[in-house]
Amino acid sequence: MRIMTVATVLALLIASQSVSAKETTEAGSGNPKMSASRSYSAEESATLSRAARTKAEAQERIWDLKMKTITKGICTGC
């Protein structure tokens, strides 16, 4: 019974990640491409790196929450 529960939880997790990945690629397809030859000022570079770091931290918090939810549901005690 526990094996079926673990397999179901993992399947749902993988399915939800693939759906969210498809949504983000579809949403990002409308963004204009940046030119590689453009140089950024120090302020622009700092702003872009701050935004990227904030986004990565938010994604990590979401991933941690998912993992805590999954691991909490597996163990039923002895």
VENUR-V898762 format. One record per residue. N is the residue number from 0. OMEGA is omega in whole degrees, 0 to 359 (NA if undefined). Layout:
BEGIN
n:N omega:OMEGA
n:N omega:OMEGA
END
This chain:
BEGIN
n:0 omega:181
n:1 omega:179
n:2 omega:178
n:3 omega:179
n:4 omega:179
n:5 omega:180
n:6 omega:179
n:7 omega:180
n:8 omega:179
n:9 omega:178
n:10 omega:178
n:11 omega:179
n:12 omega:180
n:13 omega:180
n:14 omega:181
n:15 omega:179
n:16 omega:181
n:17 omega:178
n:18 omega:180
n:19 omega:177
n:20 omega:178
n:21 omega:180
n:22 omega:182
n:23 omega:179
n:24 omega:178
n:25 omega:180
n:26 omega:182
n:27 omega:184
n:28 omega:181
n:29 omega:182
n:30 omega:177
n:31 omega:180
n:32 omega:178
n:33 omega:179
n:34 omega:180
n:35 omega:183
n:36 omega:181
n:37 omega:176
n:38 omega:182
n:39 omega:174
n:40 omega:181
n:41 omega:180
n:42 omega:179
n:43 omega:179
n:44 omega:179
n:45 omega:179
n:46 omega:179
n:47 omega:180
n:48 omega:177
n:49 omega:179
n:50 omega:178
n:51 omega:179
n:52 omega:179
n:53 omega:179
n:54 omega:180
n:55 omega:178
n:56 omega:178
n:57 omega:178
n:58 omega:179
n:59 omega:177
n:60 omega:178
n:61 omega:180
n:62 omega:179
n:63 omega:179
n:64 omega:177
n:65 omega:181
n:66 omega:178
n:67 omega:179
n:68 omega:182
n:69 omega:183
n:70 omega:178
n:71 omega:184
n:72 omega:184
n:73 omega:185
n:74 omega:178
n:75 omega:180
n:76 omega:182
n:77 omega:NA
END
